[in-house]
Amino acid sequence: MKKFMISVATVVLLISCSKEMSPQKAKMIKGFEVSKKMMANLKFAEAKKEYIQEQMSFFGKISADRNSYIDIFPLVGGNVLSVNVELGDYVRKGQVLATIRSTEVAGFQQELSDAKTDLAEAKNKLRVAQELYEGRLNTRNDILTAKSEMIKAQEQLKRAQAVSTIYNMKSGNIYSVVSPINGYIVQKNINKDMQLRSDRTDNIFDVADTKKVWALVNVNESDIDKISLGMKAEVSTLSYPDKVFYGKIDKIFKIINPETNAMQARIVLDNSSGLLVPESKATIKVNNTLDQTAIAIPGKSVIFENNRYFVVVFKSRNDVKIKEVKILKQSGDTTYVSEGLSEGETVVSDNQLLIYQALNN
């Protein structure tokens, strides 16, 4: 708890011995007045009765949102002609990531060409049948048969065109690998001149939309009962230790990893700034609201000396007191007081040691 509070022993200006005060007794020196210059350097906080927030710290990592994470597999085998992106590149939906020359694509192109030819012949046969019927040289059944053949040819062409669209076929037997979403290349398993087998089962790219990311929390078995859905969380990373990202637990995975003896919880974070990088390490602080109230003040307003805790209570420039307090709990940047301070009192939360020293001289 000492690390959250200001220790008088570390301040050179502070006298080594202070007058003894009985617990909860307030000390005020008659005639003492806070100067205007000192007032400009002070900050204040009101003591408020609040529900106690219990803060727990965990380690975890940032992960791409698996609901916006796409594995890209080659639909054909062949020779890789070009790879247009690198790991970490941002790509847009429809952007060509790589091109492959494939004999399979050649077969699909031939089917498309044959389907177009068959449809043209079917249309011509229908035209001839209609002309012969008008000249009474054939029957209506001949026209119906020609129409049926034309419809079959149209359906065959539609199927061939659909295949062409799926395989992004270009002239020269080229298959284009395109990105299905906007996002970042987070995995790449393809290089120029590589030969891809048609029965390959490994993906060649992974694309992740990182506008939202997950913070995956590793929760030890002993802490599982302390975690629940909806708890507010504060996430920080090594890359930006002074920046806090806020979210809440929206899913708890009820499976314990036998290697870590930990269960994971998920926090969805807004990442429109792009600062949170998947697979980076994270520190996650989870806040739990207890069914208990206490007087709450900033932790930095508490002074620790001789195994006792004090605050500087401010009413006016000439009405400033030192009060000893009993600490109930320290959670994050907040200290909860059980005795010595009343709701509504104002404490000095910054540079209070200057006043504490002056009152103790």
N, C-alpha and C positions, 0 to 999 in steps of 0.2 A: 504493500500500500504506500510505502514511503516514496516510491518513484513518481506518484501522482501528485505529491504535495511539496510545498516549498520548505526546505530544511533551513532553519535559521543558522545552523552551524556552518553552512556553505557560504554565507554572506560575510565578507570581511568586515564590512562596516558595522555589523551587529555586535554588541557587547557580549562578552563571554558569559557573564552572569546576569540573570534577570531576577527580579523580585518574585518571591513565591506568591501564587494566587491559589486560593481554595477552589475546588471544582465549581464551575458555572459562575464564578464571581467575575463581574465586569470591572475593568480598570479604566478610569478616565482621569486625566491630569487637568486640574483647574487652570484656566488661562491658556491652555493649548489651543492653537488655531491652525488649520491647514492653510498654507499660503496659496495665493492664486496661481503661482507658478507650479506648485505641487499638484493642485487640482487639475491642471491641464494634462498631467501625466497619469492620472488615476482613472481606473475603470470600475464600474459598479455592477452589482447583480442583486436581484431581489430574491430573498429566501421564499420558496414556494413549496406548498405541500403537493406532492405528486405521487403517482403510483410508482413503485420502485421498478426500475429497469435493470434486469440482470443481463450482462453482456458476456458472451462466450466467444473465444477466439478459436478458429480452425484454420487448417491449411487445405488448399485445393488447387484447382487449375481452371484456366479459361478454355472453353471448348466451343467450337462452331455449333450453331443451332442445327441439330441433326434433322429437323424438319425442313431445313433449307440447305441441305447438303446433298449434292448430286454426284453419284459415281457415273463416269462416262466410259462405256465399253465400245470397242470397235465392232461395227456390224458386219464387217467383211475383213478378209485377210488380204495381204499384199505388201507392196514396198512403200515405205514412208518417204514421200517426196520432200515434205517440209514440216517443220514444227514452228509455229508462229508465236508461241508464248513461253514464258519461263515461270518457275515456281514463285508465287507471291504476286504475279501480275493480276491487275484488275481487268476483267473481261465483261463484255455486254452480251445480252441474249442474242443469239444468231451469229456471233462473231466466229470466224473460222479459226480453230485452234491448230489443226493439222490437216494435211492432205495425203491421201493414200492412192497409189495406182493399183487397181485390183482387176483380176480377170473375172471375178464375180460381178463387178459392176458392168464389165463388158457384156456379160450374159444378160443382165437386166436391161441394158441399153438396146440390145438386139431384140428382146421381147417387146420393148416399147416401140421400136421401129416396125416390127412385124405387126403389132396391134394396129398401128396407124395405117399400114398397107392393107390389112384385112378389112378395116372399116371403110376405106376408100373403095375397095372392090365390092363390098356389100352394098354400099350406096349406089354404085354403078349398076349392079345387078337389079336393084329395086327400080331404078330409073328405066332400065330396059324392059323389065316385066310390066311396068305401068304403060309404057308405050305400046307394047304388044297387046296388052289388054284393051287399050283404046282402039287398036286395029283389029280386034276380035281374033287375035292369033294365039291367045292363051286364055286361061281361066282365072277367076278371082283367087283361087287357091294358090296359084303361082305367085300372085302378089303378096298374099299372106305369108307364104314361105320365105320370100325375099325380105319382107319386113322383119320376120323372126331372126333371119341370119344377120340382118343389120343391127338389131337390138343386142344380139350376142356379141357382135364385134364392138359395139359401143361399151358394153360392160367390161369386155376384156381390155379395152384401151383405158378405162377408168382404173382398173386394177394395176395396170402397168404404170400409169401416171402416179398412182398412190405410192407404189414401190419406189419410183424415181424421186418422189418428194422425201420419203423416209430416208433414203440412202444419199440424199443431196448429190445426185449424180451430175457430173459435168462432162463436157466433151473430153475425149482422150482417156476414157475409162477411169476418171478421177472421182474418188469418194472424199467428201469434205467432212471433217469432224467439227461440229459447231457446239457452242455453249448453249445449254437450254435455259440458263438464267443469268442475271447479272450477279457478279460475285468475284471472289479471288480464287486463283489456282492454288489449292492447298496440297495437292499431290500430283506428281507427273512421273509417268512410267513409260515414256516414249521418246525416241531420238530419231533424227534424220538418218535415212538409209537402213533403218531397222526393218527386218522382215517379220510381219505379223501373220501368225497362223490363223486360219479361219475358225479353228476350234479353241482359240485363246479364251481363257476364263477370267483373266486378270483385267482390271480396269486400267485405262491409260491416263485418265485425268480424274481429279476430284475438284469440283467447283463448289464453293460455299458462299452463301449470302451472309455477310457478317454485320448487317445493320442491327441485328440482335444476336447476342452471344449468350452462352451459358457459363455460369460459375458453378463448378461441381465441387461440393464440399465433402471432405472426408470426415465422417463422424465416427469416432471410436465407440465400441460397444458400450462402454460405461456412460456415454453421453446420449445414447439413442433416445432415452426417455425424456430428455430435455429439449428435443427438437420436435417441432410440429409445423403443419402447413400454415402459411400466412405470416410467419415471423419475419420481421424486418431485418434486413442485412446490409452491411457496409463492406464493400469489396475494394481492396487496393492491390496493386501489383508492384513488382520490383522496378518495372520501367517507369512508373509514375507513383512513387511512394507517398507523395503529398496530395495526391488526387484520390477522392473517394467516389465510388460508383454505388448508387443505391438501388436496392431491389428487395424482393421478398421470396421466401421459400415457396415454390409452387408445386414441387413434386418431391416425394421421398421414395427412393428406390429400396424396397424391402428385401434387399439381398446383401449379404455380407461377403466381401471379398476375402477368401481364405488366406490370401497372401498378406493382406494389410490388416485383417481383422476389423475392417471399417465398412460402414454403410455410406452410401452417397446421397446427398440431397442436392436439388437443382435450384438455381436462382437465375431468372431471365433478366438480362441487363440490356439497356439501350446502348448501342454502339455506333450511333450515327456519326460520331466524331472519328471513328476508326482507330481509337487509341488502344482498344483491347484486342490483343493478338492471340488467336487460338494456340493452345498448348503452353502458354506462359503461366508461370506459377502465380498463385494468388493467396492473400491472407483475407479471411472472411470473418467478420465480427457479426454475430447474430444476437439480436436483442429480444429478450423475453420479458413481458410485463407481468409482474407478480401481483397477487391480490392483497397488496399491503401498501399503505401510504407512509411517507415520511417527508421531513423538510429537506428540500434539494437545493444545493448550491454548486457553483463550479468547483471542480477539484482543485484548480490552481489557486483558489482563494484561501485554502486552508494552510496554516503555518504549523510545522512540526518542530517541537523543541522539548528536550528532556522527557521523551516518551509521552508527551501531551500534545493536544491539538488546539489551536487557537484561530480565531477569525477577528478581523477588524470591522466593527459595526459603525456605519456612518449615518448620522442624522442631519448634521449640518457642519459647517467648517469648524465651529467651535464646540461641537458635540460629537466626539469620536471616542469609541471605547474598544478595548480588547476583551473578547469573551472566550472563555475556554468552552470547548464543545466535545461531545462524545460522538464518535463516528459509528454509524450503524453498518454502512456498506459503501464500497467504492465500486462504481461501474462506469467504465469508459472515462469520459471527461466530467462525470457528475459524482458528487459526494453526497450521501444521505446522512443526515444528522439526527441522532435520537434525543439528545439533551443539549441545552445551552443556547438554543437559538429559536426564535419565534417566527411564525409565518408573517411575511410582510416586512421584516427587517431588511435593511440594505447592507450588504457586505462589500468591502473593497476587494475586487477580483484581480487587480493588476497593480504592481508597485506598492502593495500593502506593507511590505517590509520597511519601507521608509517611515511610515507612520508607526509601525510596531517598534522600531528602534527608538524613535523620538519619545514615545510614551514610556519606554523602559529605561530611559536615561534619567 
